[in-house]
């Protein structure tokens, strides 16, 4: 590990044509910043579910093996044959990982904008954050208020903007309340805080009594457990009370998306005046933004004809609303970083510790409640 | 049967709480037309798939039994217990049937608009068309050019406007070509004529070589057979050539919608320049407008995150585009009624013949190629 900023370690993920995943640390020279650029010493970067897709790809992590040295560990694992087709676009390319992070500006280019950031704590998005140093344009980082730690600023983008993207999508598409699945996640807790603050009805779907308890403690009003025998009735009741006709689903596979649409249809028909063989005319929408369950989505279509299911991603959403609206959302995140948008981590690890099999076994599970933060400048 | 217009027979469909479907003919008085109204002697009304939902509901027509007399036949059938919940909105209500039709104006109200239609052939939509007489507002009917027969004018609305709704939706949602399933249907043939005339790429998915032959004869350019072992490759090739990213699916259940999205994704990635673990950024959409296969929709999500699947119905579409745009589509239908929008029927039946078990066995199958036309004023 270098003590200045001239070179630094960078985590790399490689999938070979032979079907082998290799995760390792590369020592890379830090580019000289251009006039408008800054060099950030990355001190905190979360492992989000959206990072795992690139980090481990379609590899079966139960086959993971450790090699290399303590300072420069290497992890290998097998990618199942059937999943290799989906990996075609990245084969034999050593890819940096890490969507977002925070750190201190240690060197700048000559422009005023760049020099003004010297020594500041900034939040960043743009990939390759699992690295000791990251060079970016000054205008692309978010300057954090004095007194903000790297850990506090590490998750300024993905979860906060995703949660705000959900309430914003709700408004723009004419819905009045929301349903959210895997609702006890970090993101789900954040969404609850936003909805409580903004007065938006939010129906939280969880998969265990323990997860329900997490949400109850932070003041969530509507919590339904999909493992309860009364799930469909409980959900319908909450939908009637909130009027929610839009759901964001992190689970993806199985029957849940269809069950949500079915309960929305039952709720809509409770207020319908005339029979229509096509079902209610109320548009019911589920956006799938995650894939905790990789099985196929199964829709029994017991919910009329006014429905939609689709993929939802943060970046296309931000592109759609444009830079001015996006900036408003980011300003809100900074203003409420220690309250609404506070993230909690269960472990802080170095780059080397990120490659320990015992840690991979935990974070690769994507279990609600477990959340890792990487500090690339922490001693391994 | 009455020889004047004072009373007339009307087909009725009733599902009792006990789980029994009953189809019968009721003798109903024809209301006196108000000043703005006209009385039409219905001479042709098609049995569309969209009519069958109301006509037979969820009944199992293999259990159908005939009773009553030749003049006043009655058909009964059992509704499976599991399907009764979906019928809740219509139980114990005797419902008239028939979305659209054509006939001659035999009596009018006192207004100029109504009187101007006396003796004219008109096309109608609005339900209760499986009847000898139908009273409507003069402004709600479509006057047909002299020399148009009732059979020619019977299907002016559902199929022509649905087919035009598909190309219109394509333009409005920013796609450049279309995919259509069950493509050899009456509707599918019409869509081919529109697309050939308007220069729109159309990929026709059929389920047999015979259906492919029907389309080849009318000049369809892209025809792929979903029962062929090379289906996925054939479809992908056609998608690359046409650039189609929007599909209208009449089948609904099973894997087809997902297969279409998968092939669209493969086609999109053939031109992609950089790897994205979220898949192509090209939005891929399937609208399900029918349910030839009542099984659940199964989506394996091997098509990135930029996708949508949803229900599509003609009437909400017409509401969305508004009356002025809707009128333009109707004008085109009338102008091209004997060419682009010509419908073909395999049988013309009376109301009594509509209730013959041998006929029900044919039209309730919803088989491509079979199409019934009811003439309620034909002798039984």
Interface residues (C-beta under 8 A of the other chain):
Chain A: X53 X54 X57 X86 X89 X90 X93 X252 X253 X258 X269 X272 X275 X276 X277 X278 X281 X288 X289 X291 X296 X297 X298 X299 X300 X301 X302 X304 X305 X306 X307 X308 X309 X310 X311 X312 X313 X316
Chain B: X53 X54 X57 X86 X89 X90 X93 X252 X253 X258 X269 X272 X275 X276 X277 X278 X281 X288 X289 X291 X296 X297 X298 X299 X300 X301 X302 X304 X305 X306 X307 X308 X309 X310 X311 X312 X313 X316
